[in-house]
Amino acid sequence: MEKTIVIYANKYGSTEKYAHWIGEELDCPVIELDKASKAGLADYDTIIYGGGVHAGGIRGFDKFKKWIRQYFWLVEKPEKTVIVFAVGINVHTTETRMQLRDVNFDKKWLRQFTCFFMPGAFDPAKIDKVDNMVLKMMKKMLRDKGLNMNAEERELLRMVEEGCDKVDREAIRPLIEEVKSLAK
């Protein structure tokens, strides 16, 4: 099997769980982005990056993109494979996934990466001040829709008000299969 590593950016725990499950399944190292280094990526053929979804972005992905740019930008045949996974409570809809792709994979060279979406967890009691301000704005925008709120928006509002845990080890299956197919 190709030499693989999992790198992740975590804040509340869901992404870290997925990263470690993926590492177990692929028998590869798992390292948090803040403890990783750009130079260390040179040793790997396949780099899996995971981050939680926050305000439309994938946590830590901007830093990671700078690290891997050298392997893809203006390169006809890249020497590395990058697979991304995004974790969030609202990543199940096509619209949300397309928005995440548009925001995070904004350059042509980024569009070649496969991105998997995994359901996360949300505990309102664990939210820090900055995230709480963003959350308040989002809840207000949803509530202001009143009767015009669709079923998905009502469910999102319920999840952020009450909390939820949708983390599921089975969600890593497609990613694992993708990586294993690279070795064939």
Summary of the structure (lengths in Angstrom):
residues: 184
radius of gyration: 17.1
end to end distance: 8.2
largest distance: 54.2
contacts: 539
relative contact order: 0.16
helix: 52%
strand: 21%
